[in-house]
């Protein structure tokens, strides 16, 4: 099979000696990133404080504008913040829970850090948290979620894609239902933007947060927050800072919120992370999200087929339309086998209660899928995991 996407392998140095199947945790560094970081160092060294007037000040929105097309978002609707926990906290701080609409609807499968933010900040603001359970730990019954959204719901804050299983929630239906009920919707899209098509205009989501750390191959420290133009100027986030002021350099004593995307900024941005953030985004936009999605479906389906042949439990949806870019396989001694794989430069990760997460991306070859499962076979039959477990117990 001719695979035009493998030509992008040369853009990622680590692929020269590593089977990289962990972009759902940390995307590989693009080849151009060191030069971008050197550019940051040069600007700081040569321009000093005047670097702010040579693009630094605008970077939180300029970088957001490069990510916006991956969500079909308008220019000027995406800002950059340090992490998704912070982005979701900003959203929570803009909500009024003092009246009859006092509820935040979440799910038991949302990423813990986001849940912590809403539980701690939301509850201190007077919110009641309703968490919808999952029957199988993989997906969520759509009707059960919709039934949890009622006249008390102020905000629906859920994952677009669940981090353990890669189950895709039907956000179009969820947003439509929530809006009819008078609630806002905030999506955690860390596991969707860059690996599956995302369309904020189609879904009508009010807020979407995610980051470049994973599928966008941009490294840590840069996350995005989309705020729908329909709502962005109607709310006032309490978790704010001087960048969100209409006249930040007037240094006034009281907040006067800016109009537009800047209203959702906060303090001084993490400039080095923003320099590194965009090279992966450029590559993914060039490769094309539809082509990336098509290849992902094919390779994740192959992983499931190989797991089934061996009788391993698959902790991800079998229906490709409900599955994003990760397949979680519950193999015997999964943690130890993961360490064996990593020792062989086959990079995956492990999640408690689920198993080994493998995330083939657009640059992976089909042969690497077979290599992964073949190495799992070898680790189990040769008891290499026992050797690893024994050495680990001696160290501890």
C-alpha positions as CSV (number, residue, x, y, z in Angstrom):
1,X,0.0,0.0,0.0
2,X,1.3,3.4,-0.9
3,X,1.1,5.7,2.1
4,X,1.7,9.4,1.2
5,X,1.7,10.4,4.9
6,X,4.9,8.5,5.8
7,X,6.9,11.2,3.9
8,X,6.4,13.3,7.1
9,X,8.6,11.0,9.1
10,X,11.6,13.0,8.2
11,X,10.1,16.0,10.1
12,X,10.5,14.2,13.4
13,X,14.0,13.2,14.4
14,X,13.0,10.7,17.1
15,X,11.5,8.4,14.4
16,X,15.0,7.6,13.1
17,X,15.5,5.2,16.0
18,X,12.2,4.8,17.8
19,X,8.8,3.3,17.2
20,X,6.7,6.2,18.4
21,X,3.2,5.2,19.4
22,X,2.5,7.6,22.2
23,X,1.4,10.9,20.5
24,X,-1.7,10.7,22.7
25,X,0.6,11.5,25.7
26,X,3.4,13.6,24.2
27,X,3.8,14.2,20.5
28,X,7.3,13.9,19.0
29,X,9.3,17.1,18.5
30,X,9.3,18.5,14.9
31,X,12.7,19.0,13.4
32,X,12.1,22.8,13.1
33,X,11.5,23.4,16.9
34,X,15.2,23.9,18.0
35,X,15.5,26.7,15.4
36,X,12.3,28.3,16.8
37,X,13.6,28.1,20.3
38,X,16.9,29.5,19.2
39,X,14.9,32.4,17.6
40,X,13.3,33.0,21.0
41,X,16.7,33.1,22.7
42,X,18.1,35.4,20.0
43,X,15.2,37.8,20.3
44,X,15.5,37.9,24.1
45,X,19.3,38.3,23.9
46,X,19.3,41.0,21.2
47,X,16.0,42.9,21.8
48,X,15.6,42.5,25.5
49,X,12.4,44.2,26.8
50,X,11.7,45.6,23.3
51,X,10.9,42.0,22.1
52,X,7.4,42.5,23.5
53,X,6.9,45.1,20.7
54,X,8.3,42.7,18.1
55,X,5.5,40.1,18.4
56,X,5.7,38.7,21.9
57,X,2.6,40.6,23.1
58,X,0.5,39.3,20.2
59,X,1.6,35.7,20.4
60,X,-1.2,34.3,22.6
61,X,-3.7,35.2,19.9
62,X,-1.4,34.8,16.8
63,X,-0.6,31.2,17.8
64,X,-4.3,30.6,18.6
65,X,-5.1,31.7,15.0
66,X,-2.8,29.0,13.7
67,X,-4.7,26.3,15.7
68,X,-8.2,27.7,14.9
69,X,-8.5,26.1,11.4
70,X,-8.1,22.7,13.0
71,X,-11.4,23.4,14.7
72,X,-13.1,25.4,11.9
73,X,-12.9,28.3,14.3
74,X,-12.9,32.0,13.3
75,X,-9.7,34.0,13.6
76,X,-9.5,35.8,16.9
77,X,-11.6,33.2,18.7
78,X,-8.7,31.1,20.2
79,X,-6.3,32.3,22.9
80,X,-3.3,30.5,24.4
81,X,-3.0,29.6,28.1
82,X,-0.6,27.5,30.1
83,X,-2.7,24.3,30.5
84,X,-6.2,22.9,30.1
85,X,-6.9,22.8,33.9
86,X,-6.3,26.5,33.9
87,X,-8.5,27.0,30.7
88,X,-11.4,25.1,32.2
89,X,-11.0,27.0,35.5
90,X,-11.2,30.3,33.6
91,X,-14.5,29.0,32.1
92,X,-15.8,28.0,35.5
93,X,-14.9,31.4,37.0
94,X,-17.1,33.1,34.4
95,X,-20.2,31.1,35.4
96,X,-22.9,32.3,37.9
97,X,-24.0,29.5,40.1
98,X,-25.8,31.6,42.7
99,X,-29.3,31.2,41.3
100,X,-31.5,28.2,40.3
101,X,-28.9,27.2,37.6
102,X,-26.3,25.8,40.0
103,X,-25.2,22.6,38.3
104,X,-22.2,21.4,36.3
105,X,-22.7,18.2,34.4
106,X,-19.6,16.0,33.9
107,X,-18.8,12.3,33.5
108,X,-16.9,9.8,35.5
109,X,-14.5,9.3,32.5
110,X,-13.3,12.9,32.2
111,X,-9.6,13.5,32.8
112,X,-9.0,13.8,36.6
113,X,-7.2,17.2,36.4
114,X,-10.2,18.8,34.8
115,X,-12.6,17.2,37.3
116,X,-10.4,18.5,40.2
117,X,-10.6,22.0,38.8
118,X,-14.4,22.0,38.6
119,X,-14.8,20.2,41.9
120,X,-12.6,22.5,43.8
121,X,-13.3,25.8,42.1
122,X,-16.8,25.1,41.0
123,X,-18.0,23.9,44.4
124,X,-16.4,26.9,46.1
125,X,-18.4,29.1,43.7
126,X,-21.6,27.4,44.7
127,X,-21.9,24.8,42.0
128,X,-23.4,21.3,42.3
129,X,-21.4,18.7,40.4
130,X,-23.4,15.9,38.7
131,X,-21.2,13.2,37.3
132,X,-22.7,10.8,34.8
133,X,-21.4,7.2,35.2
134,X,-20.2,4.8,32.6
135,X,-21.5,1.2,32.5
136,X,-18.4,-0.3,30.9
137,X,-15.6,2.2,31.6
138,X,-15.1,2.7,27.9
139,X,-18.0,4.9,26.7
140,X,-21.1,6.7,27.8
141,X,-24.7,6.2,27.1
142,X,-25.8,9.3,25.3
143,X,-29.3,9.4,26.5
144,X,-28.2,9.0,30.1
145,X,-26.0,12.1,29.7
146,X,-28.8,14.1,28.0
147,X,-31.2,13.2,30.8
148,X,-28.7,14.7,33.3
149,X,-29.0,18.1,31.6
150,X,-32.0,19.9,33.0
151,X,-33.3,23.3,34.1
152,X,-30.7,23.4,36.9
153,X,-27.7,23.0,34.5
154,X,-25.5,26.0,34.0
155,X,-22.6,24.2,32.4
156,X,-21.9,20.9,30.7
157,X,-18.1,20.3,31.0
158,X,-17.2,17.0,29.3
159,X,-14.4,15.4,27.2
160,X,-14.9,15.3,23.5
161,X,-12.8,12.1,23.5
162,X,-12.2,10.1,26.7
163,X,-8.5,9.9,27.5
164,X,-8.4,6.2,28.6
165,X,-10.5,4.6,25.9
166,X,-10.6,7.1,23.0
167,X,-14.4,7.0,23.0
168,X,-15.8,10.0,21.0
169,X,-18.8,11.7,22.5
170,X,-21.5,13.0,20.1
171,X,-20.9,16.7,20.8
172,X,-23.2,17.9,18.1
173,X,-26.2,16.3,19.8
174,X,-24.9,17.2,23.3
175,X,-24.5,20.9,22.5
176,X,-27.8,21.1,20.8
177,X,-29.6,19.5,23.8
178,X,-27.7,21.6,26.3
179,X,-28.4,24.9,24.5
180,X,-32.1,24.0,24.4
181,X,-32.0,23.5,28.1
182,X,-30.3,26.9,28.5
183,X,-26.8,25.6,29.5
184,X,-23.3,26.3,28.2
185,X,-21.0,23.6,26.9
186,X,-17.2,23.4,27.6
187,X,-15.4,20.6,25.8
188,X,-12.0,19.2,26.7
189,X,-10.6,18.5,23.3
190,X,-7.1,17.5,24.2
191,X,-7.7,14.0,22.6
192,X,-9.6,15.2,19.6
193,X,-8.0,18.2,17.9
194,X,-5.3,17.0,15.6
195,X,-6.4,13.4,15.3
196,X,-10.1,13.7,14.3
197,X,-12.1,16.4,12.5
198,X,-13.4,19.0,15.0
199,X,-15.9,21.7,13.9
200,X,-17.0,24.2,16.5
201,X,-19.4,25.9,14.1
202,X,-21.2,22.7,13.5
203,X,-21.3,21.6,17.1
204,X,-22.0,25.1,18.5
205,X,-19.7,24.5,21.5
206,X,-19.3,27.6,23.7
207,X,-15.9,26.7,24.9
208,X,-13.2,24.2,23.6
209,X,-9.9,23.7,25.3
210,X,-7.0,21.5,24.4
211,X,-3.2,21.7,23.9
212,X,-0.3,21.2,21.6
213,X,1.4,18.7,23.9
214,X,-0.1,15.6,22.4
215,X,-1.5,15.2,18.8
216,X,-0.3,18.7,17.8
217,X,3.4,17.9,18.5
218,X,4.0,21.3,20.1
219,X,5.5,20.4,23.5
220,X,4.4,21.3,27.0
221,X,3.3,24.7,28.3
222,X,0.9,25.9,25.5
223,X,-2.8,25.1,25.5
224,X,-5.7,26.7,23.6
225,X,-9.0,28.0,24.7
226,X,-11.7,28.7,22.1
227,X,-14.6,30.9,23.1
228,X,-17.5,31.2,20.8
229,X,-17.9,34.7,19.4
230,X,-21.6,34.5,20.4
231,X,-20.8,34.4,24.1
232,X,-17.2,35.7,24.6
233,X,-18.2,39.3,25.3
234,X,-21.2,38.5,27.5
235,X,-19.2,36.8,30.3
236,X,-16.6,38.1,32.7
237,X,-14.1,35.4,33.9
238,X,-13.0,36.0,37.5
239,X,-9.8,34.1,36.9
240,X,-8.2,36.9,34.9
241,X,-5.2,39.1,34.6
242,X,-3.7,42.2,33.1
243,X,-3.7,40.9,29.5
244,X,-7.5,40.7,29.6
245,X,-7.8,44.4,30.4
246,X,-9.1,46.8,27.7
247,X,-6.1,49.1,28.4
248,X,-3.4,46.9,30.0
249,X,-0.7,49.5,30.0
250,X,-2.8,52.1,31.7
251,X,-2.3,50.0,34.9
252,X,-5.8,51.0,36.2
253,X,-6.9,49.9,39.6
254,X,-10.1,48.1,38.5
255,X,-10.7,45.5,35.7
256,X,-12.3,46.8,32.5
257,X,-12.5,43.7,30.3
258,X,-11.3,43.9,26.7
259,X,-13.7,43.0,23.9
260,X,-13.0,39.9,21.8
261,X,-10.6,37.0,22.5
262,X,-8.3,39.1,24.7
263,X,-11.0,39.1,27.4
264,X,-10.1,35.4,28.1
265,X,-6.4,35.9,28.6
266,X,-4.8,36.3,32.0
267,X,-1.3,37.2,33.1
268,X,2.1,37.3,31.3
269,X,2.2,34.4,28.7
270,X,4.8,31.6,28.5
271,X,6.6,32.9,25.5
272,X,9.1,30.1,25.0
273,X,6.3,27.5,24.8
274,X,4.5,29.6,22.2
275,X,7.6,29.6,20.0
276,X,7.7,25.8,20.0
277,X,3.9,25.4,19.7
278,X,3.3,25.9,16.0
279,X,5.7,23.7,14.0
280,X,3.7,20.6,14.6
281,X,0.4,22.4,13.8
282,X,1.8,23.5,10.5
283,X,2.7,19.9,9.6
284,X,-0.7,18.6,10.6
285,X,-2.5,21.2,8.6
286,X,-0.4,20.4,5.6
287,X,-1.0,16.6,6.0
288,X,-4.7,17.2,6.3
289,X,-7.0,16.1,9.1
290,X,-9.2,14.0,6.8
291,X,-6.2,12.0,5.6
292,X,-4.9,11.7,9.2
293,X,-8.3,10.4,10.4
294,X,-8.6,7.9,7.5
295,X,-5.2,6.4,8.3
296,X,-5.8,6.4,12.0
297,X,-9.0,4.4,11.5
298,X,-7.2,1.8,9.4
299,X,-4.3,1.4,11.8
300,X,-6.3,1.3,15.0
301,X,-8.6,-1.2,13.4
302,X,-5.6,-3.3,12.6
303,X,-4.5,-3.1,16.3
304,X,-7.9,-4.3,17.5
305,X,-7.8,-7.2,15.0
306,X,-4.4,-8.3,16.2
307,X,-5.5,-8.0,19.9
308,X,-8.6,-10.1,19.1
309,X,-6.5,-12.8,17.5
310,X,-4.6,-13.1,20.9
311,X,-7.6,-12.9,23.1
312,X,-6.6,-9.6,24.7
313,X,-9.3,-7.4,26.0
314,X,-9.7,-4.2,24.0
315,X,-10.5,-1.2,26.2
316,X,-11.6,1.0,23.3
317,X,-14.7,1.3,21.1
318,X,-14.8,-1.2,18.2
319,X,-16.9,1.1,16.1
320,X,-14.5,3.4,14.2
321,X,-17.0,6.2,14.2
322,X,-16.9,6.1,18.1
323,X,-13.1,5.7,18.4
324,X,-10.5,8.4,18.1
325,X,-6.7,7.7,17.8
326,X,-5.9,5.4,20.7
327,X,-6.4,1.7,21.2
328,X,-6.0,0.5,24.8
329,X,-5.2,-3.2,25.2
330,X,-5.4,-5.0,28.5
331,X,-2.7,-7.6,28.2
332,X,-1.5,-9.8,31.1
333,X,1.1,-7.9,33.2
334,X,0.4,-4.8,31.2
335,X,2.6,-2.5,33.3
336,X,5.6,-4.7,33.1
337,X,5.1,-5.4,29.4
338,X,5.0,-1.6,28.8
339,X,8.4,-1.3,30.4
340,X,9.7,-4.0,28.1
341,X,8.4,-2.2,25.1
342,X,10.0,1.0,26.2
343,X,13.3,-0.7,26.7
344,X,13.1,-1.8,23.1
345,X,12.4,1.8,21.9
346,X,8.8,1.1,21.2
347,X,7.1,4.0,23.0
348,X,3.6,3.5,24.4
349,X,2.1,4.2,27.8
350,X,0.1,2.5,30.5
351,X,-3.1,3.5,32.4
352,X,-4.2,1.9,35.6
353,X,-7.4,-0.1,35.2
354,X,-7.2,-0.1,31.4
355,X,-3.9,-1.4,30.0
356,X,-1.4,-0.4,27.3
357,X,-2.3,2.7,25.3
358,X,-1.0,2.6,21.7
359,X,-1.6,5.6,19.5
360,X,-0.5,5.3,15.9
361,X,-0.2,8.7,14.2
362,X,0.0,9.8,10.5
363,X,3.8,9.2,10.4
364,X,3.7,5.6,11.6
365,X,4.1,2.7,9.2
366,X,1.9,-0.3,9.1
367,X,4.9,-2.4,9.9
368,X,5.3,-0.6,13.3
369,X,1.8,-1.8,14.3
370,X,2.8,-5.4,13.7
371,X,6.1,-4.8,15.5
372,X,4.3,-3.6,18.6
373,X,2.1,-6.6,18.9
374,X,4.8,-9.0,18.0
375,X,7.0,-7.6,20.7
376,X,4.2,-7.9,23.2
377,X,4.0,-11.6,22.2
378,X,7.7,-12.0,22.7
379,X,7.7,-10.3,26.0
380,X,4.9,-12.5,27.3
381,X,6.3,-15.8,26.0
382,X,9.9,-15.1,27.0
383,X,8.8,-13.9,30.5
384,X,10.8,-10.7,29.9
385,X,8.2,-8.9,32.0
386,X,9.2,-11.2,34.9
387,X,12.8,-10.2,34.6
388,X,11.8,-6.5,34.6
389,X,9.5,-7.0,37.6
390,X,12.2,-8.9,39.5
391,X,14.8,-6.2,38.8
392,X,12.3,-3.5,39.8
393,X,11.6,-5.2,43.1
394,X,15.3,-5.5,43.9
395,X,15.7,-1.7,43.3
396,X,12.8,-0.9,45.5
